[in-house]
Amino acid sequence: MNFKCISIDDVNRMSEKQSIHVIDIRDPQSFAAGHMPDSVNINNQNAADYIDSTDKETPLVVVCYHGHSSQPAAQYFAAQGFKEVYSMDGGFEVWKLNNPVEV
């Protein structure tokens, strides 16, 4: 299974139409300073629990700082059985320019 790259606009459109999971792979301090609404901070310590407890049929969007390190992470989650996996282009740094941020 492979992932696809997705634009921020497409993430917004998708979330309006259906339930999605958003995981943020940035460091915990950056996540605590601001993150996408309803996103979950995932790291090496909690990834296995997340994989075991999350519905793999729901689309999964992986977010990082700029949209680069989310690509290998998205490939990893796709290999773990998630059916529809995306890496968000531009990452959180572009998201926060025009979209809501939770702290």
Secondary structure, 3 states (H helix, E strand, C coil): CCCEEECHHHHHHHHHHCCCEEEECCCHHHHHHCECCCCEECCCCCHHHHHHHCCCCCCEEEECCCCCCHHHHHHHHHHCCCCCEEEECCHHHHHHHHCCCEC
